[in-house]
Amino acid sequence: MPRISRPTAAAALAAAISVLATACTGSAGNKADDDPAADVTLTFWHGWSAPSEVKAIEENIRRFEAAHPNIKVKVTGNMTDDKINQALRAGGDKAPDVVSSFTTDSVGKFCNSGAFTDLNPFLAKSKIDTAKVFPQSLLNYTRFEGNQCTLPLLNDAYGLVYNKDAFKAAGITAPPRTWSEFTEVAQKLTKPKGDGYEQVGLMPTFHGYETTPMRLAAQWSPTYFTPDGKSNLARDPAFAKMLTAQKDLVAKLGGYEKLERFRASFGDEWGAEHPFHKGQVAMQIDGEWRPSMAEDAGVAFEIGTAPLPVPDEQAADYGKGYVSGTIMGIASVSTKQNAAWELVKYMTTDTEAVVAFANAIHNVPSTIEALASPKLRVDENFKTFLEIAKHPKSSTTPPQADGGTYQLTFQDLGYAHEKGAVADLPAALAKADAQIDTDIAKAK
């Protein structure tokens, strides 16, 4: 599961943009001319830190080393994008050869700056057709303007996790499929208490855990940029429709201020005191890790999962959702790129390796074969997220040269709109477009 939420990750990335912009990490002077059969030690940095996750990485590395006895891998975990950026800027023997990051928003910057090597020549040499190996939605967030500078390493899919006991008590027999049903169900599940709540059907504000504008917008299948690369928030009606629907839901569940006071009582997102675990919310927008986390927290109710509802006019597309994941690439400063490719290829395309890693850390596999593998451990709740990941209309936020800065601009608009601070939504969307276009032009 992700160790930081995407808004936090995007903010960290924005802060690091100036570091990458001045980094001498272009690949023009680097050649993949090392001998992959020679004895070599690679340095691999990743972001996982939980003991079970670190163990899973180490087990995959041991399998890789057994298959490639001439390559040893020195592994360092708990590495943030900020640390990675600093090391790539410095170069030398302290920089990693291979990097894994949780922040798909970094891809546009990694590719645009030349910090990561374009993997297309390696893929061609290995005769790997990415369209046949990876779902299209994952390829969309691992490359930028034709530069495949990263590959997917496991996958996150976002859907609806819900309290089946609360549903039963409210007389609700099935999870909602359309937004109008979602609004009705959320109201039925909300229990007032004094001037606050005993329970809300859903915490719909954008400060709520995982309830970001980007997650919800995916259900409207938006187009973030025009074919010529201009921001498309004002021109695509999907964005205004989503923001209007979300604000309406906030109002129907008690209003922004009342909901935010209740949200202030919530426990840590990654701990046992999560509001879904405690019964403070009956439905939670979240990823595939939440059911197992809730079970580990000892919840007393039965858990169900479903795709997020879709707009009523897109009912036929029910089952889609927002997807993200972990990425893996080769540092362009590495002098061991052929050997590094062997590691990246193994971790991202070997079905046995991908399935073993997915089973170990309860993430969705990132290759088409791994998603269908009989060795993948799947229960009914996890199956929901597998189906979301495979849905042809599941989508993600596209990489851009400014990293995740454009998403922060969109998110800030969402924050202002939901609390009633936006008088003219079309004008606000157009203003956001202008800001996004300016930021991207500067980044390029």
Residue pairs with C-beta under 8 A, 6 or more apart in sequence:
1 156
1 270
1 287
1 288
1 289
1 293
1 361
1 362
1 363
2 9
2 102
2 156
2 287
2 324
3 47
3 48
3 49
3 102
3 270
4 12
4 102
5 209
5 210
5 212
5 269
6 103
6 105
6 212
6 214
6 324
6 404
6 407
7 212
7 408
7 411
9 81
9 102
9 103
9 105
9 404
10 103
10 105
10 403
10 404
10 405
10 407
10 408
10 411
11 404
11 408
12 80
12 81
12 82
12 103
13 81
13 103
13 105
13 106
13 109
13 403
13 404
13 405
14 402
14 403
14 404
14 405
14 408
15 82
16 81
16 82
16 85
17 109
17 402
17 403
17 405
17 443
19 82
19 85
19 86
19 89
20 85
20 88
20 89
20 109
20 110
20 113
20 115
21 113
21 443
22 89
23 85
23 88
23 89
23 113
23 115
24 89
24 91
25 88
25 89
25 91
25 113
25 114
25 115
25 331
25 332
25 333
26 113
26 114
26 332
27 114
27 117
27 118
27 332
28 114
30 117
30 332
30 333
30 334
30 335
30 337
32 117
32 121
32 122
32 337
32 338
32 341
33 338
34 40
34 335
34 336
34 337
34 338
34 339
35 338
36 71
36 338
36 339
36 341
36 342
37 70
38 70
38 339
39 70
39 71
40 70
40 71
40 72
40 336
40 339
41 71
41 72
41 73
41 74
42 71
42 72
42 73
42 74
42 97
42 98
42 336
42 339
42 340
42 343
43 73
43 74
43 76
43 95
43 96
43 97
43 98
44 61
44 73
44 74
44 75
44 76
44 96
44 97
44 98
44 99
44 100
44 343
45 76
45 77
45 79
45 83
45 84
45 87
45 96
45 98
45 99
45 100
46 57
46 75
46 76
46 77
46 79
46 99
46 100
47 77
47 78
47 79
47 80
47 100
47 101
47 102
47 326
48 54
48 56
48 57
48 77
48 78
48 361
49 77
49 78
52 360
52 361
53 77
53 360
53 361
54 77
55 360
56 356
56 357
56 360
56 361
57 75
57 77
57 357
58 75
59 356
59 360
60 347
60 353
60 356
60 357
61 73
61 75
63 352
63 353
63 356
64 71
64 73
64 342
64 343
64 346
64 347
64 353
65 71
65 72
65 73
67 346
68 342
68 346
71 339
71 342
71 343
73 343
76 96
79 96
79 99
81 101
81 103
81 106
84 96
84 99
84 101
85 115
87 94
87 95
87 96
88 95
88 96
88 115
88 331
88 332
88 333
91 333
92 333
95 331
95 333
95 334
96 331
96 334
97 330
97 331
97 334
97 336
97 337
97 339
97 340
98 328
98 329
98 330
98 331
98 334
98 340
98 343
98 344
99 116
99 328
99 329
99 330
99 331
100 153
100 326
100 327
100 328
101 150
101 326
101 327
101 328
102 326
103 327
103 404
104 141
104 142
104 324
104 325
104 327
104 396
104 397
104 399
105 397
105 399
105 403
105 404
105 407
106 327
106 403
106 404
107 141
107 142
107 143
107 144
107 149
107 150
107 327
107 399
108 144
108 399
108 400
108 401
108 402
108 403
109 115
109 401
109 402
109 403
109 443
110 116
110 149
110 150
110 329
111 118
111 143
111 144
111 145
111 147
111 149
111 150
111 399
112 144
112 145
112 147
112 401
112 443
112 444
114 332
115 149
115 331
115 332
116 149
116 150
116 329
116 330
116 331
116 332
117 149
117 329
117 330
117 331
117 332
117 334
117 337
118 147
118 148
118 149
119 148
119 149
119 150
119 151
119 329
119 330
119 341
119 344
120 146
120 147
120 148
122 337
122 341
122 344
122 345
123 130
123 148
126 341
126 345
128 345
128 349
130 139
130 148
130 151
131 139
132 368
133 349
133 367
133 368
133 369
134 142
134 151
134 152
134 366
134 367
134 368
135 155
135 366
135 368
135 371
135 389
135 390
136 392
137 323
137 389
137 394
137 395
137 396
138 152
138 155
138 323
138 325
138 366
139 148
139 152
140 395
140 396
140 398
141 152
141 323
141 324
141 325
141 327
141 396
141 397
141 398
141 399
142 148
142 149
142 150
142 151
142 152
142 327
143 149
143 150
143 399
144 399
144 400
144 401
149 329
150 327
150 328
150 329
151 327
151 328
151 329
151 344
151 348
151 349
152 325
152 326
152 327
152 328
152 348
152 366
152 367
153 325
153 326
153 327
153 328
153 347
153 348
153 357
153 366
154 325
154 326
154 354
154 357
154 358
154 361
154 363
154 364
154 365
154 366
155 323
155 324
155 325
155 363
155 364
155 365
155 366
155 389
156 287
156 288
156 323
156 324
156 325
156 363
156 364
157 287
157 288
157 321
157 322
157 323
157 364
157 385
157 386
157 388
157 389
157 394
158 210
158 215
158 218
158 285
158 286
158 287
158 308
158 321
158 322
158 323
158 324
158 388
159 285
159 286
159 287
159 288
159 305
159 306
159 307
159 308
159 321
159 384
159 385
159 388
160 175
160 283
160 284
160 285
160 286
160 305
160 306
160 307
160 308
160 309
161 276
161 283
161 284
161 285
161 286
161 290
161 291
161 294
161 303
161 304
161 305
161 381
162 175
162 282
162 283
162 284
162 303
162 304
162 305
162 306
163 276
163 279
163 282
163 283
163 301
163 302
163 303
163 304
164 301
164 302
164 303
164 304
165 301
165 302
166 189
166 199
166 279
166 282
166 301
167 173
167 175
167 189
167 282
167 304
170 185
170 188
170 189
171 188
172 185
172 188
172 189
175 185
175 304
175 306
176 182
176 184
176 185
176 309
177 309
177 310
177 315
177 318
178 309
178 310
178 311
178 312
178 315
178 318
179 219
179 245
179 309
179 310
179 311
179 312
180 312
181 309
182 202
182 249
182 309
183 248
183 249
183 252
185 201
185 283
186 200
186 201
186 202
186 204
186 249
186 252
186 253
186 283
187 201
187 252
187 253
188 201
189 199
189 200
189 201
189 202
189 282
189 283
190 197
190 199
190 200
190 201
190 253
190 254
191 197
191 198
191 199
191 200
192 198
192 254
195 258
196 258
196 261
196 262
197 254
197 258
197 262
197 280
199 279
199 280
199 281
199 282
200 253
200 254
200 259
200 262
200 280
200 281
200 282
201 253
201 281
201 282
201 283
202 211
202 249
202 253
202 281
202 282
202 283
202 284
202 285
203 209
203 211
203 259
203 262
203 263
203 266
203 275
203 281
203 284
204 211
204 246
204 249
204 250
204 253
204 259
205 211
205 250
205 256
205 259
205 260
205 263
205 418
206 212
206 213
206 246
206 411
206 414
206 415
206 418
207 260
207 263
207 415
208 263
208 285
209 266
209 269
209 274
209 275
209 284
209 285
209 286
210 269
210 284
210 285
210 286
210 287
211 285
212 411
212 414
213 242
213 243
213 246
213 410
213 411
213 413
213 414
214 322
214 397
214 407
214 410
214 411
215 285
215 308
215 322
216 242
216 246
216 285
216 308
217 238
217 239
217 242
218 308
218 320
218 321
218 322
218 394
218 395
218 396
219 242
219 308
219 309
219 310
219 311
219 314
219 320
219 321
220 238
220 239
220 241
220 242
220 310
220 311
220 314
221 238
221 314
221 317
221 320
221 393
221 395
222 232
222 236
222 238
222 239
222 242
222 395
223 232
223 236
223 238
224 231
224 232
224 233
224 236
224 397
224 398
224 406
225 231
225 232
225 398
225 400
226 232
226 235
229 440
230 433
230 437
231 406
231 432
231 433
231 434
231 436
231 437
231 440
232 433
233 239
233 410
233 413
233 429
233 430
233 432
233 433
233 436
234 426
234 429
234 430
234 432
234 433
235 433
239 410
239 429
240 425
240 426
240 429
241 311
243 413
243 414
243 417
243 418
243 425
244 425
245 311
246 414
246 418
247 417
247 418
250 256
250 259
250 418
253 259
256 418
256 419
256 420
257 419
262 280
265 280
266 273
266 274
266 275
266 280
267 273
267 274
267 275
267 277
267 278
268 274
270 293
272 296
272 297
272 298
274 293
274 294
274 297
275 281
275 284
276 284
276 286
276 290
276 294
277 293
277 294
277 297
277 299
279 301
284 290
285 308
287 385
288 362
288 363
288 364
288 382
288 385
289 362
289 363
291 303
291 305
291 381
291 382
292 362
294 303
295 303
303 381
304 381
305 380
305 381
305 382
305 384
305 385
306 384
307 318
307 319
307 320
307 321
307 384
307 387
307 388
307 391
308 321
308 322
309 318
310 317
310 318
310 320
317 393
319 387
319 388
319 391
319 393
320 388
320 391
320 392
320 393
320 394
320 395
321 388
321 391
321 394
322 394
322 395
322 396
323 388
323 389
323 394
323 395
323 396
324 396
325 363
325 364
325 366
326 363
328 344
328 347
328 348
329 344
330 337
330 340
330 341
330 344
331 340
334 340
346 353
347 353
347 354
347 357
348 354
348 366
348 367
349 367
351 367
351 369
351 370
351 373
352 375
354 365
354 366
354 367
354 370
355 365
355 370
355 373
355 375
355 376
357 363
358 364
358 365
358 366
358 370
358 376
359 375
359 376
359 377
362 382
364 371
364 385
364 386
364 389
365 371
365 373
365 376
370 376
371 386
371 389
371 390
378 386
388 394
397 404
397 407
400 406
400 440
400 443
401 440
401 443
401 444
402 436
402 439
402 440
402 442
402 443
403 443
405 436
405 439
405 443
406 436
406 439
406 440
409 432
409 435
409 436
409 439
410 432
410 436
413 422
413 428
413 429
413 432
416 422
416 428
417 425
417 428
422 428
